[in-house]
């Protein structure tokens, strides 16, 4: 206490106030008039407003230090960050107390507590934006443990999302990969759903179904896009586009290969073109054994000429034999006209004589494709003529028939002379 000098020497009364070493400062105006129930103070304000000599408050005890408002701000933007709907802002008020040690000037703060309620931010439903789908339909309720600002972003994407073979999706993929609460893509969007191959297989087989030549396989590759409708984020729907060929939408013509000794049922599998997607196709080309042709023997077809009265036959040919017996022409006497008969005895090469009861004048086919003419049945074993390899028996029969014809001609001539 400072010394006092009073010239009047009157009695002096002094009052000394004692203040608590630690004072609690409340965030709001206290009830009553107790000087210890203090409100937020400015730095340097006296503890006793009526006594400038009282201790002073340190900094950190004003209203902003003991009262705070926490906000939750939700922004609604598209994939490029442009705002598509107004922000949603919620707030919660918090307060705290402060203890001041007047002897040291140290301030100690209490915990932040909600000024009212439980300090939660309410759940917020994302607004509807035409043609767009949010990556979360609702922002859940949130408890703020202190007066700290919260900023959230809801991103909107086009409701219809196109998926291609270059960027396929699976049910584990999110509409917004940065947000685990984002809607998931549905199934049906993998590579196998967006591309396929159509095949035409040509088999070459025989009549028993056995392969006679390698298969020919032709392919056409197709792709399509898918559109996912996220208008119902919890149940997105998929719509597919048309299949589009990658390159030529068709199968080329296939030339049927040759197989020795066999003939196919077609020589060409035709080309095909399509306006839409082709289906898998199988073509079977069947080969059959080629038809056999009889060998060329150089033989001739013989035509029997029946004689007028004997019923016998003379065999003639379309060519004159190189070796044969020819009858000389017989000129009739000058009293009548002359008739020249040209007869040739044909020798058949390497012909086996068949000894049977076939009637005269009939023909019997033999194994080499030639036709043998059967004559009268003659006894004995056939004997081959030298050099010509002709059968003696056949030659003699032909000579006999020729001579018989000549004799009949002479008889006719004599009778006519007698009549004259």
C-alpha positions as CSV (number, residue, x, y, z in Angstrom):
1,X,0.0,0.0,0.0
2,X,1.5,3.4,-0.9
3,X,2.3,5.9,1.8
4,X,-0.2,8.8,2.3
5,X,0.5,12.3,3.5
6,X,-2.4,14.2,5.0
7,X,-1.7,17.8,6.3
8,X,-5.0,17.9,8.2
9,X,-4.0,14.9,10.2
10,X,-7.6,13.7,10.0
11,X,-8.3,10.0,10.2
12,X,-8.1,8.1,6.9
13,X,-10.0,4.9,6.1
14,X,-8.8,2.7,3.3
15,X,-10.5,-0.4,1.8
16,X,-8.5,-3.3,0.2
17,X,-10.3,-5.7,-2.1
18,X,-9.1,-9.2,-2.6
19,X,-9.9,-11.0,-5.9
20,X,-9.7,-14.7,-6.7
21,X,-6.4,-15.8,-8.2
22,X,-8.4,-17.6,-10.9
23,X,-11.5,-16.1,-12.5
24,X,-13.8,-18.0,-14.8
25,X,-15.1,-16.0,-17.7
26,X,-18.4,-17.2,-19.1
27,X,-19.3,-16.9,-22.8
28,X,-22.6,-15.2,-22.1
29,X,-23.9,-12.5,-19.8
30,X,-24.3,-14.1,-16.4
31,X,-27.4,-13.8,-14.2
32,X,-27.2,-11.6,-11.1
33,X,-24.6,-9.0,-10.1
34,X,-21.9,-11.1,-8.6
35,X,-18.7,-9.5,-9.9
36,X,-17.1,-12.9,-10.2
37,X,-19.7,-13.9,-12.9
38,X,-18.0,-12.1,-15.6
39,X,-18.8,-11.9,-19.3
40,X,-16.3,-11.9,-22.2
41,X,-13.8,-9.2,-21.7
42,X,-11.6,-7.1,-23.9
43,X,-7.9,-7.4,-23.4
44,X,-6.7,-4.9,-20.7
45,X,-10.1,-4.4,-19.1
46,X,-9.9,-4.1,-15.3
47,X,-11.2,-7.0,-13.3
48,X,-13.1,-4.5,-11.1
49,X,-14.7,-2.0,-13.4
50,X,-14.9,0.5,-10.5
51,X,-11.3,0.2,-9.7
52,X,-8.8,1.1,-12.3
53,X,-6.1,-0.3,-10.0
54,X,-7.6,-3.8,-10.1
55,X,-5.9,-6.6,-12.1
56,X,-6.4,-6.5,-15.9
57,X,-7.8,-9.3,-18.2
58,X,-5.5,-10.8,-20.7
59,X,-6.3,-11.4,-24.4
60,X,-8.3,-14.4,-25.4
61,X,-11.5,-13.7,-23.4
62,X,-13.7,-11.8,-25.8
63,X,-17.0,-13.0,-27.4
64,X,-15.3,-14.5,-30.5
65,X,-13.0,-16.5,-28.2
66,X,-15.8,-18.1,-26.2
67,X,-18.6,-18.3,-28.8
68,X,-18.5,-19.9,-32.3
69,X,-20.8,-21.0,-35.0
70,X,-20.0,-24.2,-37.0
71,X,-21.4,-24.4,-40.5
72,X,-22.0,-27.2,-43.0
73,X,-21.9,-26.1,-46.6
74,X,-23.0,-28.4,-49.4
75,X,-22.2,-27.4,-52.9
76,X,-23.9,-29.0,-56.0
77,X,-21.7,-29.1,-59.1
78,X,-21.3,-31.0,-62.3
79,X,-18.3,-33.0,-63.4
80,X,-16.5,-29.8,-64.6
81,X,-17.1,-28.0,-61.3
82,X,-19.9,-25.7,-62.5
83,X,-22.7,-25.1,-59.9
84,X,-26.0,-26.8,-60.9
85,X,-28.0,-26.0,-57.8
86,X,-27.8,-23.5,-54.8
87,X,-25.6,-24.3,-51.9
88,X,-27.2,-25.8,-48.8
89,X,-25.9,-24.3,-45.5
90,X,-26.6,-25.5,-41.9
91,X,-25.2,-24.0,-38.7
92,X,-24.7,-25.1,-35.1
93,X,-23.7,-22.7,-32.2
94,X,-21.0,-23.7,-29.8
95,X,-19.7,-22.0,-26.5
96,X,-17.0,-22.5,-24.0
97,X,-15.7,-21.0,-20.8
98,X,-12.2,-19.7,-19.9
99,X,-10.3,-19.7,-16.7
100,X,-7.9,-16.8,-16.0
101,X,-5.1,-17.0,-13.6
102,X,-4.7,-13.4,-12.6
103,X,-1.4,-14.0,-10.9
104,X,0.2,-15.2,-14.2
105,X,-2.3,-14.0,-16.8
106,X,-2.6,-17.6,-18.3
107,X,-6.0,-18.4,-19.8
108,X,-7.3,-22.0,-19.8
109,X,-10.3,-22.9,-22.0
110,X,-13.1,-25.4,-21.4
111,X,-14.6,-27.8,-24.0
112,X,-16.8,-26.6,-26.8
113,X,-20.4,-27.6,-26.2
114,X,-23.5,-27.0,-28.4
115,X,-25.3,-23.9,-27.3
116,X,-28.5,-25.9,-27.9
117,X,-29.5,-29.4,-29.0
118,X,-26.9,-32.0,-29.7
119,X,-24.8,-30.2,-32.3
120,X,-25.8,-32.3,-35.3
121,X,-26.2,-31.3,-38.8
122,X,-29.4,-32.7,-40.3
123,X,-29.5,-35.0,-43.3
124,X,-30.0,-33.2,-46.6
125,X,-31.6,-34.7,-49.7
126,X,-29.8,-33.7,-52.9
127,X,-32.0,-31.5,-55.2
128,X,-33.2,-32.8,-58.5
129,X,-31.5,-31.4,-61.6
130,X,-33.1,-32.3,-64.9
131,X,-30.9,-34.6,-67.0
132,X,-28.4,-35.1,-64.2
133,X,-27.9,-37.6,-61.5
134,X,-26.0,-36.8,-58.2
135,X,-23.3,-39.1,-56.9
136,X,-25.2,-39.2,-53.7
137,X,-28.9,-38.8,-53.3
138,X,-28.7,-37.8,-49.6
139,X,-26.0,-36.2,-47.4
140,X,-26.3,-38.0,-44.1
141,X,-26.7,-36.3,-40.8
142,X,-23.4,-35.4,-39.2
143,X,-22.3,-34.6,-35.6
144,X,-19.8,-31.8,-35.3
145,X,-17.4,-32.4,-32.4
146,X,-16.5,-28.7,-32.4
147,X,-17.1,-25.5,-34.1
148,X,-15.4,-26.5,-37.2
149,X,-16.7,-25.7,-40.7
150,X,-17.7,-28.6,-42.9
151,X,-17.7,-28.4,-46.7
152,X,-19.2,-31.1,-48.8
153,X,-19.6,-31.4,-52.6
154,X,-22.3,-33.4,-54.4
155,X,-21.3,-34.0,-58.0
156,X,-23.9,-34.4,-60.7
157,X,-23.3,-36.6,-63.8
158,X,-25.4,-36.9,-67.0
159,X,-28.3,-39.3,-66.2
160,X,-27.5,-41.3,-69.3
161,X,-23.9,-42.6,-69.3
162,X,-22.5,-44.2,-72.5
163,X,-20.2,-47.2,-72.1
164,X,-18.0,-48.5,-74.9
165,X,-15.6,-51.4,-75.4
166,X,-12.8,-48.9,-74.8
167,X,-14.0,-48.2,-71.3
168,X,-16.1,-51.2,-70.0
169,X,-17.6,-51.3,-66.6
170,X,-18.2,-53.8,-63.8
171,X,-20.6,-53.7,-60.8
172,X,-17.7,-52.6,-58.7
173,X,-17.2,-49.4,-60.7
174,X,-18.6,-46.2,-59.3
175,X,-20.3,-43.4,-61.1
176,X,-17.9,-41.1,-59.2
177,X,-14.7,-43.0,-58.5
178,X,-13.8,-40.3,-55.8
179,X,-16.9,-40.9,-53.8
180,X,-17.4,-44.4,-52.2
181,X,-21.1,-43.6,-51.7
182,X,-21.6,-43.0,-55.4
183,X,-24.0,-45.2,-57.4
184,X,-22.5,-48.4,-58.8
185,X,-22.7,-49.4,-62.5
186,X,-24.9,-52.4,-63.2
187,X,-23.9,-55.7,-64.8
188,X,-23.9,-56.2,-68.5
189,X,-21.1,-53.7,-69.4
190,X,-18.0,-55.9,-69.7
191,X,-16.0,-56.6,-72.9
192,X,-18.0,-59.8,-73.5
193,X,-21.2,-57.8,-73.4
194,X,-20.0,-55.1,-75.9
195,X,-18.2,-57.2,-78.5
196,X,-18.7,-60.5,-80.3
197,X,-17.6,-62.6,-83.3
198,X,-19.8,-64.3,-85.9
199,X,-18.3,-67.3,-87.5
200,X,-19.0,-69.3,-90.7
201,X,-17.4,-72.7,-90.8
202,X,-17.2,-74.7,-94.0
203,X,-16.8,-78.5,-93.6
204,X,-15.7,-80.8,-96.4
205,X,-16.8,-84.4,-95.9
206,X,-17.6,-87.5,-97.8
207,X,-20.9,-89.3,-97.8
208,X,-20.1,-90.9,-94.4
209,X,-19.3,-87.6,-92.8
210,X,-15.5,-88.1,-92.8
211,X,-13.4,-85.0,-93.3
212,X,-11.7,-85.0,-96.8
213,X,-10.2,-81.4,-96.7
214,X,-9.4,-78.9,-93.9
215,X,-12.2,-76.6,-92.6
216,X,-12.4,-73.0,-93.8
217,X,-13.4,-70.6,-90.9
218,X,-14.4,-67.0,-91.6
219,X,-15.2,-64.4,-88.9
220,X,-16.8,-61.0,-88.5
221,X,-16.1,-58.9,-85.4
222,X,-18.9,-56.7,-84.0
223,X,-19.0,-54.0,-81.3
224,X,-21.9,-52.1,-79.6
225,X,-22.3,-49.4,-77.1
226,X,-24.4,-49.4,-73.9
227,X,-26.3,-46.5,-72.3
228,X,-26.9,-46.6,-68.5
229,X,-29.8,-44.7,-67.2
230,X,-29.1,-43.5,-63.6
231,X,-32.4,-41.7,-63.1
232,X,-32.9,-44.3,-60.4
233,X,-29.4,-44.4,-58.9
234,X,-30.1,-47.4,-56.8
235,X,-31.4,-49.4,-59.8
236,X,-29.7,-48.1,-63.0
237,X,-31.0,-49.6,-66.3
238,X,-28.9,-50.6,-69.4
239,X,-29.9,-50.2,-73.0
240,X,-27.8,-51.5,-75.9
241,X,-27.1,-50.0,-79.3
242,X,-27.0,-52.0,-82.5
243,X,-24.1,-54.3,-83.3
244,X,-21.7,-52.6,-85.8
245,X,-19.2,-54.6,-87.8
246,X,-15.5,-53.8,-87.4
247,X,-14.7,-53.7,-91.1
248,X,-16.5,-55.7,-93.8
249,X,-19.8,-57.0,-92.7
250,X,-19.9,-60.3,-94.6
251,X,-18.2,-63.6,-95.5
252,X,-16.1,-63.9,-98.6
253,X,-16.8,-66.7,-101.2
254,X,-15.0,-70.0,-100.6
255,X,-13.7,-72.0,-103.5
256,X,-14.3,-75.7,-102.8
257,X,-11.0,-77.6,-103.0
258,X,-10.4,-80.5,-105.3
259,X,-10.1,-84.0,-103.9
260,X,-8.7,-86.7,-106.0
261,X,-11.3,-89.3,-107.2
262,X,-14.2,-87.3,-105.7
263,X,-16.8,-84.8,-106.9
264,X,-18.2,-82.1,-104.5
265,X,-21.9,-81.3,-104.4
266,X,-21.0,-77.7,-105.2
267,X,-17.9,-75.9,-106.5
268,X,-18.3,-72.6,-104.6
269,X,-19.7,-71.5,-101.3
270,X,-21.1,-68.0,-102.1
271,X,-20.2,-64.8,-100.4
272,X,-22.7,-63.3,-98.0
273,X,-23.2,-59.7,-96.8
274,X,-25.4,-58.5,-93.9
275,X,-27.2,-55.3,-92.9
276,X,-27.3,-56.4,-89.2
277,X,-25.2,-58.8,-87.2
278,X,-24.6,-62.2,-88.7
279,X,-25.2,-65.4,-86.7
280,X,-22.9,-68.3,-86.5
281,X,-23.3,-70.5,-89.6
282,X,-22.1,-74.0,-90.6
283,X,-21.9,-75.1,-94.3
284,X,-21.2,-78.7,-95.2
285,X,-19.9,-79.6,-98.6
286,X,-20.3,-83.3,-99.4
287,X,-18.0,-85.2,-101.8
288,X,-19.1,-88.3,-103.7
289,X,-16.9,-90.8,-105.6
290,X,-16.4,-89.7,-109.2
291,X,-18.3,-91.7,-111.9
292,X,-16.0,-94.3,-113.7
293,X,-15.8,-94.3,-117.5
294,X,-15.1,-97.4,-119.6
295,X,-11.7,-97.4,-121.2
296,X,-11.4,-96.6,-124.9
297,X,-10.6,-99.9,-126.7
298,X,-10.5,-98.7,-130.3
299,X,-13.1,-101.4,-131.2
300,X,-16.1,-100.8,-133.5
301,X,-19.8,-101.4,-133.2
302,X,-20.9,-104.2,-135.4
303,X,-24.3,-104.2,-137.0
304,X,-25.8,-107.5,-138.2
305,X,-27.2,-107.6,-141.8
306,X,-29.8,-110.3,-142.2
307,X,-29.7,-112.2,-145.6
308,X,-33.0,-112.5,-147.4
309,X,-33.5,-116.2,-147.3
310,X,-31.2,-117.9,-145.0
311,X,-31.7,-116.0,-141.8
312,X,-27.9,-115.8,-141.4
313,X,-26.0,-112.6,-140.8
314,X,-23.0,-110.9,-142.2
315,X,-21.1,-108.6,-139.9
316,X,-20.1,-105.2,-141.3
317,X,-18.0,-102.4,-139.8
318,X,-17.5,-98.7,-140.2
319,X,-13.9,-99.3,-141.2
320,X,-12.2,-101.8,-143.5
321,X,-10.0,-104.3,-141.6
322,X,-6.3,-104.1,-142.3
323,X,-6.2,-107.8,-142.6
324,X,-9.1,-109.7,-144.0
325,X,-10.4,-111.8,-146.9
326,X,-12.3,-109.9,-149.6
327,X,-14.5,-111.5,-152.2
328,X,-13.8,-110.4,-155.8
329,X,-16.7,-108.8,-157.6
330,X,-18.6,-111.1,-159.9
331,X,-19.8,-109.6,-163.1
332,X,-23.0,-111.1,-164.6
333,X,-23.1,-112.1,-168.3
334,X,-23.7,-109.3,-170.8
335,X,-27.3,-110.4,-171.4
336,X,-28.4,-108.6,-168.3
337,X,-27.2,-105.8,-166.1
338,X,-24.3,-106.3,-164.0
339,X,-24.4,-106.3,-160.2
340,X,-21.3,-105.9,-158.2
341,X,-21.4,-107.3,-154.7
342,X,-18.7,-106.0,-152.3
343,X,-18.4,-108.2,-149.3
344,X,-15.8,-108.0,-146.6
345,X,-15.0,-110.6,-144.0
346,X,-14.3,-108.8,-140.8
347,X,-11.9,-110.3,-138.4
348,X,-12.5,-109.2,-134.7
349,X,-9.4,-108.8,-132.6
350,X,-9.0,-110.6,-129.4
351,X,-12.7,-111.8,-129.3
352,X,-13.6,-114.8,-127.2
353,X,-16.1,-117.1,-128.9
354,X,-19.0,-117.8,-126.6
355,X,-20.4,-121.3,-127.1
356,X,-24.0,-121.2,-126.1
357,X,-27.4,-121.5,-127.5
358,X,-28.0,-117.8,-128.3
359,X,-30.2,-117.5,-131.3
360,X,-28.7,-116.5,-134.6
361,X,-28.6,-112.8,-135.1
362,X,-28.5,-111.7,-131.4
363,X,-25.7,-109.8,-129.8
364,X,-24.0,-110.5,-126.4
365,X,-22.0,-107.8,-124.5
366,X,-18.6,-108.7,-123.3
367,X,-16.4,-107.2,-120.6
368,X,-14.3,-104.8,-122.6
369,X,-17.3,-102.8,-123.8
370,X,-17.4,-104.2,-127.3
371,X,-20.3,-106.2,-128.7
372,X,-19.8,-109.7,-130.0
373,X,-22.2,-111.2,-132.6
374,X,-23.2,-114.7,-131.9
375,X,-23.6,-117.1,-135.0
376,X,-24.5,-120.8,-135.4
377,X,-23.1,-123.0,-132.7
378,X,-20.1,-125.0,-134.2
379,X,-18.5,-128.0,-132.6
380,X,-14.9,-128.2,-131.5
381,X,-12.5,-125.8,-129.8
382,X,-11.8,-122.4,-131.4
383,X,-8.4,-122.2,-133.2
384,X,-6.5,-118.9,-133.5
385,X,-5.4,-117.8,-137.0
386,X,-1.7,-117.1,-137.2
387,X,-0.5,-113.4,-137.2
388,X,-4.0,-112.0,-137.0
389,X,-4.9,-113.7,-133.7
390,X,-8.4,-114.3,-135.3
391,X,-10.4,-117.4,-134.6
392,X,-10.4,-119.9,-137.4
393,X,-13.9,-120.9,-136.6
394,X,-15.3,-117.4,-136.9
395,X,-13.5,-116.9,-140.2
396,X,-14.8,-120.0,-141.8
397,X,-18.3,-119.2,-140.8
398,X,-18.1,-115.8,-142.5
399,X,-16.6,-117.4,-145.7
400,X,-19.4,-119.9,-145.8
401,X,-22.1,-117.2,-145.5
402,X,-20.4,-115.2,-148.3
403,X,-20.2,-118.2,-150.7
404,X,-23.8,-119.1,-149.9
405,X,-24.9,-115.6,-150.9
406,X,-23.0,-115.8,-154.2
407,X,-24.5,-119.2,-155.0
408,X,-28.0,-117.9,-154.4
409,X,-27.3,-115.0,-156.7
410,X,-26.2,-117.3,-159.5
411,X,-29.3,-119.5,-159.1
412,X,-31.5,-116.4,-159.4
413,X,-29.6,-115.4,-162.5
414,X,-30.0,-118.8,-164.2
415,X,-33.7,-118.9,-163.5
416,X,-34.1,-115.6,-165.1
417,X,-32.3,-116.7,-168.2
418,X,-34.5,-119.8,-168.4
419,X,-37.6,-117.7,-168.2
420,X,-36.4,-115.6,-171.1
